[in-house]
Structures are given as structure tokens and as C-alpha cells.
Amino acid sequence: MLYSKKIVSNFFMKTININQLQAQISRVMKDVEKGEEYQVMRYSRPVAIIRPKEKGTKVDRCLECQGKLDQLLGLATNNLKLKDKS
């Protein structure tokens, strides 16, 4: 087995070193799509965690809200420009 399972934050997570990850990135991504999580190690130190993207995360909602605010601000700016020209 090229990776191990460790208890991280009260759940099991596979660990993999960077060289193994580079050699097996396709398989790792397939595992992640199925819900697996990996802790990536470099020189026996954890440097990253690879996990499936959750739909509807705070980041997604923030980006959606930011887009809506940008649209509203654009509309408001355009309205102000139109009023200034009048």
C-alpha cells in the first residue's frame, strides 16, 4: 500500500507523499470524487489536504453574492452617469 490511513480531526484520512501523489494523481482524483480525503505529506510534514469540493460552501455563496453586488453597483453607477448627463 502506498498510502496509509490516519485519524485526522476525528475521522479517517488517507495520507500520501508528494512523489506518490505525482505518480498517482489520476487515481487520487477518482478517489476524491468518490468522497475520499487525502493529507499530502512533504518530508513527513503535512502540507495540504485534498478533499471533494462541497456544493454550496460559504465560498460559493460569497462569490455568488459578490457577483450580484457587482451587478447592482454597475447598475447604480450607470444610473448615476445617466443622471449626470441629463
Contacts in CASP RR format, 6 or more apart in sequence:
PFRMAT RR
TARGET T0000
AUTHOR 0000-0000-0000
METHOD contacts of the structure
MODEL  1
MLYSKKIVSNFFMKTININQLQAQISRVMKDVEKGEEYQVMRYSRPVAII
RPKEKGTKVDRCLECQGKLDQLLGLATNNLKLKDKS
2 16 0 8 1.000
2 20 0 8 1.000
2 24 0 8 1.000
3 14 0 8 1.000
3 15 0 8 1.000
3 16 0 8 1.000
3 20 0 8 1.000
3 38 0 8 1.000
4 14 0 8 1.000
4 15 0 8 1.000
5 12 0 8 1.000
5 13 0 8 1.000
5 14 0 8 1.000
5 15 0 8 1.000
6 12 0 8 1.000
6 13 0 8 1.000
6 15 0 8 1.000
6 39 0 8 1.000
7 13 0 8 1.000
8 39 0 8 1.000
11 37 0 8 1.000
13 37 0 8 1.000
13 38 0 8 1.000
13 39 0 8 1.000
13 49 0 8 1.000
14 31 0 8 1.000
14 36 0 8 1.000
14 37 0 8 1.000
14 38 0 8 1.000
14 39 0 8 1.000
15 38 0 8 1.000
15 39 0 8 1.000
15 40 0 8 1.000
15 41 0 8 1.000
15 46 0 8 1.000
16 24 0 8 1.000
16 28 0 8 1.000
16 38 0 8 1.000
16 39 0 8 1.000
16 40 0 8 1.000
16 41 0 8 1.000
17 40 0 8 1.000
17 41 0 8 1.000
17 42 0 8 1.000
18 40 0 8 1.000
18 41 0 8 1.000
18 42 0 8 1.000
18 47 0 8 1.000
21 28 0 8 1.000
21 38 0 8 1.000
21 40 0 8 1.000
28 38 0 8 1.000
28 50 0 8 1.000
31 38 0 8 1.000
32 38 0 8 1.000
32 50 0 8 1.000
32 51 0 8 1.000
32 52 0 8 1.000
33 52 0 8 1.000
35 51 0 8 1.000
35 52 0 8 1.000
37 49 0 8 1.000
37 50 0 8 1.000
37 51 0 8 1.000
37 52 0 8 1.000
38 49 0 8 1.000
38 50 0 8 1.000
38 51 0 8 1.000
39 46 0 8 1.000
39 48 0 8 1.000
39 49 0 8 1.000
40 46 0 8 1.000
40 47 0 8 1.000
40 48 0 8 1.000
40 49 0 8 1.000
40 50 0 8 1.000
41 47 0 8 1.000
END
